């Protein structure tokens, strides 16, 4: 559910939505989820935003959704290719 939400939000921010890849990775902690977001180099600035505001808003929305469901901490890593 959180991966789908993250993917939906990111795809609506970037220009090239087909290049977005979002995956969930296991964490060492049972109460933590790691989500990896891959976007093209051209869209990296759009996803991060000025002073990281877009990335922080994205993390806040996904974290709020997690608290409503299973109360796990979410870590979102944004990378480019």
N, C-alpha and C positions, 0 to 999 in steps of 0.2 A: 504493500500500500504506500509506504513512504517513498519507495523508489519511483513508483508511478507518479506520485505527486511532484517529486523533484524533477522528473523528466518532463512533465507537463509544463511546469513553471519555466524551466530553462528553455524548452523549445519555443515558448511564446516570447522569449526575450531576444533570442539570436536571429540572425538573418538566414543562416543555412541550417534549418531544423533537422535535415537529414543526417548531418554530421555529428549530432549529439548522441553520446553514449552514456548511460547511467547504469552503474552496477553496485550491488551491495556486497561488502566483504565481511567475513567474520572478524570479530574483535576478541582480544584476550579477555575482556570483561564481559560477563553475561548480560550486564545492564547497559551495553553500549552497542550502537550500530554505526558502521562506517560506510558512507556512500561516496563513491568516486564518480565525478562528472568529467567527461572528456568533451571538449569543444574544439572547433578549429581555431587556429591562431588568430584569424580575423575577428572572431566573435569573443575572444577572451576579455577585451575591454568592456563589452556590453554586459557580460555576466558578472564581472567584478564591480564595475561602476566606479564613479569618482570616490576616492578614499574608501573603497570597499563597501559602499552603502548597499548596492544591489545584492552582493554576496551575503552581507549580514542580514538583510531582509529575507533572503531565500532561506538562510539557516534558521531564522526566527520562525518563519511559517512552518517549515518542516518539523522543527522541534516542538512547536505548539501542537501540531497534529499528532506527534508521537506521544505527548503527555495525555492527550485525549484517549489514545488507544491502549498502549501497553507500558507507558511510563518509562521508556528507555531513552538514554541520552544519545543524541545524533551528532555525528561528526561528518561534515561534508568537505571533501577535498576536490578542488577544481583544478584541472590540468588541461593543457592544450597540446595539440599534435601538429 
